């Protein structure tokens, strides 16, 4: 499963949030290629799986989810979160990096 990581406005322009000298954020349109990251997506729809007890074995216990995750699905997402202060722009930054996802259920019509 490939999850694109870009921010996109409805008109299709990509943008980035910049911090000014007063710590306020402003959106700025940019023209850079889409960045693609690979994230493991697992399928737990048809088994009784306790993620809390088996979180270290997700990649061993579960099969890969095939295809795109349908809209309105119930998905558990594992991520790491980092907050740091940059010396270059003197602003705080937050980063949430998706590590894996587990599809627990999809809408009944699918």
DANORHU-V957891 format. One record per residue. N is the residue number from 1. RES is the residue in one letter. SS is DSSP state (h for helix, s for strand, l for the rest). PHI is phi in whole degrees, 0 to 359 (none if undefined). OMEGA is omega as a letter, one per 20 degrees, with the letter a starting at -180 (999 if undefined). Layout:
n=N res=RES ss=SS phi=PHI omega=OMEGA
n=N res=RES ss=SS phi=PHI omega=OMEGA
This chain:
n=1 res=X ss=l phi=none omega=r
n=2 res=X ss=s phi=251 omega=r
n=3 res=X ss=s phi=246 omega=r
n=4 res=X ss=s phi=288 omega=r
n=5 res=X ss=l phi=238 omega=r
n=6 res=X ss=l phi=219 omega=r
n=7 res=X ss=l phi=260 omega=a
n=8 res=X ss=s phi=225 omega=r
n=9 res=X ss=l phi=278 omega=r
n=10 res=X ss=l phi=304 omega=r
n=11 res=X ss=l phi=278 omega=r
n=12 res=X ss=l phi=96 omega=r
n=13 res=X ss=l phi=287 omega=r
n=14 res=X ss=s phi=275 omega=r
n=15 res=X ss=s phi=217 omega=r
n=16 res=X ss=s phi=228 omega=r
n=17 res=X ss=s phi=266 omega=r
n=18 res=X ss=s phi=250 omega=a
n=19 res=X ss=s phi=259 omega=r
n=20 res=X ss=l phi=270 omega=a
n=21 res=X ss=l phi=294 omega=r
n=22 res=X ss=l phi=263 omega=r
n=23 res=X ss=l phi=82 omega=r
n=24 res=X ss=l phi=267 omega=a
n=25 res=X ss=s phi=260 omega=r
n=26 res=X ss=s phi=226 omega=r
n=27 res=X ss=s phi=277 omega=r
n=28 res=X ss=s phi=228 omega=r
n=29 res=X ss=s phi=287 omega=r
n=30 res=X ss=s phi=230 omega=r
n=31 res=X ss=l phi=235 omega=r
n=32 res=X ss=l phi=231 omega=r
n=33 res=X ss=l phi=292 omega=r
n=34 res=X ss=l phi=297 omega=r
n=35 res=X ss=l phi=265 omega=a
n=36 res=X ss=s phi=244 omega=r
n=37 res=X ss=s phi=239 omega=r
n=38 res=X ss=s phi=266 omega=r
n=39 res=X ss=l phi=233 omega=r
n=40 res=X ss=s phi=288 omega=r
n=41 res=X ss=s phi=239 omega=a
n=42 res=X ss=s phi=249 omega=a
n=43 res=X ss=s phi=247 omega=r
n=44 res=X ss=l phi=238 omega=a
n=45 res=X ss=l phi=289 omega=a
n=46 res=X ss=l phi=246 omega=r
n=47 res=X ss=l phi=224 omega=r
n=48 res=X ss=l phi=271 omega=a
n=49 res=X ss=l phi=234 omega=r
n=50 res=X ss=l phi=260 omega=a
n=51 res=X ss=h phi=298 omega=a
n=52 res=X ss=h phi=302 omega=a
n=53 res=X ss=h phi=272 omega=a
n=54 res=X ss=h phi=241 omega=a
n=55 res=X ss=h phi=300 omega=a
n=56 res=X ss=h phi=282 omega=a
n=57 res=X ss=h phi=247 omega=a
n=58 res=X ss=h phi=306 omega=a
n=59 res=X ss=h phi=292 omega=r
n=60 res=X ss=h phi=267 omega=a
n=61 res=X ss=h phi=283 omega=a
n=62 res=X ss=l phi=249 omega=r
n=63 res=X ss=s phi=278 omega=r
n=64 res=X ss=s phi=291 omega=r
n=65 res=X ss=l phi=279 omega=a
n=66 res=X ss=l phi=266 omega=r
n=67 res=X ss=l phi=86 omega=r
n=68 res=X ss=l phi=279 omega=r
n=69 res=X ss=l phi=284 omega=a
n=70 res=X ss=l phi=295 omega=r
n=71 res=X ss=l phi=302 omega=r
n=72 res=X ss=l phi=71 omega=r
n=73 res=X ss=l phi=283 omega=r
n=74 res=X ss=s phi=264 omega=a
n=75 res=X ss=s phi=229 omega=r
n=76 res=X ss=s phi=261 omega=a
n=77 res=X ss=s phi=242 omega=r
n=78 res=X ss=s phi=262 omega=a
n=79 res=X ss=s phi=213 omega=r
n=80 res=X ss=s phi=252 omega=a
n=81 res=X ss=s phi=240 omega=a
n=82 res=X ss=s phi=226 omega=r
n=83 res=X ss=s phi=236 omega=a
n=84 res=X ss=s phi=213 omega=r
n=85 res=X ss=s phi=255 omega=a
n=86 res=X ss=l phi=269 omega=r
n=87 res=X ss=l phi=285 omega=a
n=88 res=X ss=l phi=285 omega=r
n=89 res=X ss=l phi=243 omega=r
n=90 res=X ss=l phi=58 omega=r
n=91 res=X ss=l phi=236 omega=r
n=92 res=X ss=s phi=278 omega=r
n=93 res=X ss=s phi=233 omega=r
n=94 res=X ss=s phi=236 omega=r
n=95 res=X ss=s phi=229 omega=r
n=96 res=X ss=s phi=242 omega=a
n=97 res=X ss=s phi=254 omega=a
n=98 res=X ss=s phi=292 omega=r
n=99 res=X ss=s phi=260 omega=a
n=100 res=X ss=s phi=197 omega=r
n=101 res=X ss=s phi=219 omega=r
n=102 res=X ss=s phi=235 omega=r
n=103 res=X ss=s phi=278 omega=a
n=104 res=X ss=s phi=266 omega=a
n=105 res=X ss=s phi=195 omega=r
n=106 res=X ss=l phi=237 omega=r
n=107 res=X ss=l phi=305 omega=a
n=108 res=X ss=l phi=298 omega=a
n=109 res=X ss=l phi=280 omega=a
n=110 res=X ss=l phi=250 omega=999
